[in-house]
Amino acid sequence: MKKLLLISLLLLTGCQAVPVVEKFPDVPKELLVSCPDLSKVESNTAKLSDVLEVVSTNYSKYYECKVKIDNWIEWYNSQQKIFNSIK
C-alpha cells in the first residue's frame, strides 16, 4: 500500500506540463548575400558590340539573381505561413 501511494505521488508530481514555445527559424546568413554588381561599359569603348555584350551580361545577371531571390522569398513566406497555421 505504501509503495502504491509513493508511486502515485511520484507520478502526479512528475506530470507537469512544460510550455514549449517554438520560434520560426531566422534566415541563414548565406541566403542574405546580395546580388553581384552589374558591369559598366568602359568610357573609351568605341564598338557597339562591346556595349551590347555588357548589356546582355547585365541582363542575364539581373534576371538570374531576381529569379533566385524571388523564389526563395516565396518559399520562405509559404513555410512561415504553414508554421504559423499549425500553432
N, C-alpha and C positions, 0 to 999 in steps of 0.2 A: 504494500500500500504506500509506504514511504517512497519507494522507487518510482511508482506511478505518479505520485504527487510531484516529485522532483523533476521527472521528465516533462510533465505537462507544464510546470512552471518555467523550465528552460525553453520549451517550445514557444510558449506565449510571449516571453520576454525577448526572444531572439527573432521574432517575426515582425519587425518594424519596417514599414515602407520607407525606403530611402529615395528621395526625389532625384531623378536623373534628368538633367537639362542638357539636351544635345544642341549643339550650335552648328549651323551650316558652315562648312569649311571656307576659309578665305581663298582668294585667288592665289595660286602659286606664283612666286616671283618670276619664274621662267616664262610664264604666259603674259607677263606685263611688259615684255620687250616691245619697244615701238618699232614701227616700220622703218626700213632703211631710207636714207635721204635720196632724193631724186638727183639725177645727174644734171649738170648745167652745160649749156653749149658754150664752147670757148669763144671769146670775143673776136679772135682773129680767124675764125672759121670762114672760109670762102665758099665751100661746097655745100649745096643744098642737101646732098645725100648724107653728109655728116650730121647736119641738123636733124634730118628725118630719122637717122639712126638713134640719136639721143632721145628724140621724142618718142619713138616706138619702144625703146628700152624703158623709159619712164612710165609709159602707159602700162607695160607688162608688169613692172614692179608694183605700181599702184594697185592694179586690179588683183594681182596675186595676194597682196597684203590685205586688201579690202575684203576679199572673199574669206580669207583665213580668219580675220578678226571678226567679221560679221557672223560667220558660222560658229565660232567659239562663243561669242556673246549670246547667241540664240540658244546654244546647248546649255550654257551655264544658267541662264534665266529659266529655262524649262526644268532643269534639275532642281533649282531652288524652289520653283513652284510645287514640284512633286514633293520635295522635302517638307515644305510648309503645310501642304494639304494633308499629310499623314498625321500630324500632331493632333 
